[in-house]
Structures are given as structure tokens and as C-alpha cells.
């Protein structure tokens, strides 16, 4: 094991221990995505998905992957980064030999690992029990999930910079939560929205990720749309990484 891998493993183990001890964070990570499936399915049942060539089961399952990314990665990590900052953990880590990027990545490892496992379970459950076909383009599905984890982890670090306390994270994460659920196709697929509204929603951070996930699992997305979705997701990821380098806070506010 290289020194980098060893440091990341140690940071990941420590963060996983803290996650397991935090019942609220564990509830959000393990149960919230499952609890959100019912209202999503109820919403989808009221829409005419046949015209868009979509099914309720397939759309609900891909929405479930989006929910996991937003709830498990973004919401949990904002609280984690703020808590470690306020407890001076990040400041102490920076006094050692661990580079900044490894500190951020190590803190994110448990949440992203848990999200990846849940995404795999969603795909297996959809194929085995709900009659959703096997992924049409597995490489696009994997790309969408991995891009989503990196993007939402970076956005979590950015959001933590404007979050004063762990308690206030419930407020600062609302914009990402609401825009992703209502505008990125988690509750209402963009295909059933008016064209001018859908065009605006395509520019939201998570929309590109969701397009890749749906294209990878269900197919039916043209190559230009896939490329546009990938470029949008990559652009938001690059912008988020830049924002982290520029504005991330390593010490408590004074």
C-alpha cells in the first residue's frame, strides 16, 4: 500500500466511525433515499410517461440513484466538513504531511462508498424484482454515478464554506436539494416539462448526471444529448473544484 492510499484509508476509517456514531447522519444515508421512493412513484403515476417513452418503474429507479447522490453524498458531507472544521480536526490534519486534497477525499470516502453500494443495490433490485431491463449502456451509467459523486462531494465542500454550524447545514443545503429534486428530473422527468422550462433545467448541476444515469440504464437518449449532459456535468465539476480551492474554510469562523 502506498503512503497516499494508507493515509486515505486511515482518514476514511476514522470518518466511517464518526458516521456510524451519528444516528441522524446514518438515518439520512441509509433510510431517507428508500423513504423518498414512495412520493416519487406517486408523482410519476400522475404523469403521462408513455408519450416520453418512459415507464414508472424505470424512472423511479433512476430517480432513486439521483436521491442517493444528493442525500448520501451532498447532505452528509456538508455536515461532515463543517463538523470537522469546527472541531479543529481539519486544522490539525493540515499541520501534518497530508495534502489538502487527501484530507477532503478521505473525509468523503465513507459517504461516497456508501452511495456507490446503494446505487448498485438499486440497479440489482430494479433488474431482479421490478422488471427494469439491464443497463443499455453500462459505461454511461457508471460515468454518471462517478461524476455525480465527485460533483456533489465538491459542491458539499463549497457549501460548507458558507455554513457556520452543523445545525445551519439544514438551511444551506436546501437550494441544492430543491433545485435537484424539482429541476433535475428526480421528481418530474424533463421530458414531460415544457421545452423552455426543460432547457433551463438542463443547465442545473445535477441534470447532466441524471441524463447520463438514465441514458446508461434505460437508453433512448441521442448521442448529442449525452455529450451535452457529460459536458455540463464536467463543467460544474471543474467549477466546483475551483471554488473549493478558492473559498473552502479550514478553520472555524471567528
C-alpha positions in Angstrom: 0.0 0.0 0.0 1.3 3.4 -1.0 1.6 6.2 1.5 -1.3 8.1 -0.1 -3.5 5.0 0.0 -2.6 4.4 3.6 -3.4 7.9 4.6 -6.7 7.9 2.7 -7.7 4.5 4.3 -6.9 5.9 7.8 -8.9 9.0 7.2 -11.8 7.0 5.7 -11.9 4.6 8.7 -12.0 7.5 11.2 -14.8 9.2 9.3 -16.7 6.0 9.0 -16.6 5.5 12.7 -17.9 9.0 13.2 -20.7 8.4 10.7 -21.8 5.2 12.4 -22.0 7.1 15.7 -24.1 9.9 14.3 -27.6 8.5 14.2 -29.1 11.4 12.3 -26.4 11.2 9.5 -26.8 7.4 9.4 -30.6 7.7 9.0 -30.2 10.2 6.2 -27.6 8.0 4.5 -29.4 4.6 4.8 -33.2 5.2 5.1 -34.0 8.6 3.5 -33.4 7.5 -0.1 -35.7 4.5 0.4 -38.4 6.6 2.1 -38.4 9.1 -0.8 -39.2 6.4 -3.4 -42.9 6.3 -2.5 -43.6 10.0 -3.1 -41.6 9.9 -6.3 -43.6 6.9 -7.6 -46.8 8.7 -6.6 -45.8 11.7 -8.6 -44.8 9.7 -11.6 -48.1 7.8 -11.5 -49.9 11.1 -12.2 -47.7 11.8 -15.3 -48.2 10.6 -18.8 -44.8 9.0 -19.2 -45.8 6.9 -22.2 -45.5 9.9 -24.6 -41.9 10.3 -23.5 -41.2 6.6 -23.9 -40.6 6.1 -20.2 -42.0 3.7 -17.5 -42.8 4.5 -13.9 -40.5 1.7 -12.6 -37.6 2.7 -14.7 -37.9 6.4 -14.0 -38.4 5.7 -10.2 -35.2 3.6 -10.1 -33.1 6.1 -11.9 -34.5 8.8 -9.7 -33.5 6.7 -6.7 -29.9 6.8 -7.8 -30.2 10.6 -8.0 -31.7 10.7 -4.5 -28.8 8.6 -3.2 -26.2 11.0 -4.7 -27.9 14.1 -3.3 -28.9 12.8 0.2 -26.0 10.5 1.0 -23.1 12.4 -0.6 -24.1 16.1 -0.6 -26.2 16.4 2.6 -24.0 14.2 4.7 -20.7 15.7 3.5 -21.7 19.3 4.2 -22.4 18.4 7.8 -19.2 16.4 8.0 -16.9 19.1 6.6 -18.5 21.7 8.9 -18.2 19.5 11.9 -14.6 18.6 11.3 -13.8 22.3 10.7 -15.5 23.5 13.9 -13.8 20.7 15.9 -10.4 21.9 14.5 -9.8 18.4 13.0 -9.1 19.9 9.6 -6.7 22.4 11.0 -4.8 19.7 12.9 -4.6 17.5 9.8 -3.1 20.3 7.8 -0.2 20.6 10.2 0.9 17.2 9.2 2.1 15.7 5.9 -1.4 15.1 4.5 -2.1 17.2 1.4 -5.4 19.2 1.3 -6.9 17.1 -1.4 -6.3 13.9 0.6 -8.0 15.4 3.6 -11.1 16.3 1.6 -11.1 13.0 -0.2 -10.5 11.0 3.0 -13.4 12.7 4.7 -15.6 12.0 1.7 -14.7 8.3 1.3 -17.4 6.7 3.6 -20.2 8.7 2.1 -19.2 8.1 -1.5 -18.6 4.4 -0.8 -22.0 4.0 0.9 -23.6 5.9 -2.1 -21.9 3.6 -4.6 -23.1 0.5 -2.7 -26.7 1.8 -2.6 -26.6 2.6 -6.3 -25.5 -1.0 -7.1 -28.3 -2.3 -4.9 -30.9 -0.1 -6.7 -29.7 -1.4 -10.1 -29.9 -5.0 -8.9 -33.3 -4.5 -7.3 -34.7 -2.8 -10.4 -33.5 -5.6 -12.7 -34.3 -8.6 -10.4 -37.6 -7.5 -8.9 -39.2 -4.6 -10.8 -38.7 -5.8 -14.4 -36.5 -2.9 -15.3 -34.1 -4.1 -18.0 -30.4 -4.5 -17.6 -28.4 -1.3 -18.3 -28.4 -0.4 -22.0 -25.1 1.5 -21.8 -23.3 0.4 -18.6 -20.4 2.7 -19.2 -22.7 5.7 -19.2 -24.4 4.6 -16.1 -21.0 4.2 -14.3 -19.8 7.5 -15.7 -22.9 9.3 -14.4 -22.7 7.8 -10.9 -18.9 8.5 -10.6 -19.3 12.0 -11.9 -22.2 12.6 -9.6 -20.2 11.5 -6.6 -17.3 13.8 -7.4 -19.5 16.7 -8.3 -21.7 16.5 -5.2 -18.7 16.0 -2.9 -17.1 19.1 -4.4 -20.4 21.1 -4.1 -20.6 19.9 -0.5 -17.2 21.3 0.3 -18.2 24.6 -1.4 -21.5 24.7 0.6 -19.6 24.1 3.8 -17.7 27.3 3.3 -21.0 29.3 3.8 -22.3 27.1 6.6 -21.5 28.4 10.0 -22.6 25.4 12.1 -23.7 21.8 11.6 -27.3 22.9 12.5 -27.4 25.5 9.8 -26.4 22.9 7.2 -30.1 22.0 7.1 -30.7 25.5 5.6 -27.6 25.9 3.4 -28.2 22.5 1.7 -31.8 23.4 0.8 -31.1 25.2 -2.5 -29.2 22.1 -3.9 -31.9 19.8 -2.5 -34.8 21.7 -4.0 -33.3 22.5 -7.4 -32.0 18.9 -7.8 -35.3 17.3 -6.9 -37.6 19.7 -8.8 -35.5 20.7 -11.7 -33.0 17.9 -12.5 -35.5 15.2 -13.2 -35.7 13.4 -9.9 -39.4 14.0 -9.2 -40.5 15.2 -12.7 -38.6 14.0 -15.8 -37.5 16.8 -18.0 -39.1 15.1 -21.0 -42.6 16.0 -19.7 -41.8 19.6 -19.0 -42.4 22.5 -21.4 -39.5 22.9 -23.8 -38.4 26.3 -22.5 -38.5 25.2 -18.8 -36.6 22.0 -19.7 -33.9 24.0 -21.5 -33.3 26.0 -18.3 -33.3 22.9 -16.1 -30.7 21.2 -18.3 -28.2 23.7 -17.0 -28.6 22.8 -13.4 -25.7 21.0 -11.7 -27.3 17.5 -11.3 -29.2 17.4 -14.5 -26.2 16.3 -16.6 -25.6 13.5 -14.1 -29.2 12.3 -14.2 -29.2 12.4 -18.0 -26.2 10.1 -18.1 -27.7 7.8 -15.5 -31.0 7.4 -17.4 -29.2 7.1 -20.8 -26.9 4.4 -19.3 -29.7 2.4 -17.7 -32.8 2.9 -19.9 -31.3 4.1 -23.2 -33.3 6.3 -25.5 -31.0 9.3 -25.4 -29.4 10.7 -28.5 -25.6 11.0 -28.7 -25.7 14.8 -28.9 -27.8 14.9 -25.7 -25.4 12.5 -23.9 -22.4 14.6 -24.9 -24.1 17.8 -23.8 -25.0 16.2 -20.4 -21.4 15.0 -19.9 -20.0 18.4 -20.7 -22.5 20.1 -18.4 -21.6 17.7 -15.5 -17.8 18.2 -16.2 -18.2 21.9 -16.3 -20.0 22.0 -13.0 -17.4 19.7 -11.5 -14.5 21.8 -12.7 -16.2 25.0 -11.4 -16.9 23.4 -8.1 -13.3 22.2 -7.7 -12.1 25.7 -8.5 -14.5 27.1 -5.9 -13.2 24.6 -3.3 -9.6 25.7 -3.9 -10.5 29.3 -3.7 -13.0 29.5 -0.8 -13.0 26.4 1.3 -12.6 27.2 5.0 -10.2 25.1 7.0 -10.7 26.9 10.3 -13.7 28.0 12.3 -15.2 31.4 11.8 -14.1 34.0 14.3 
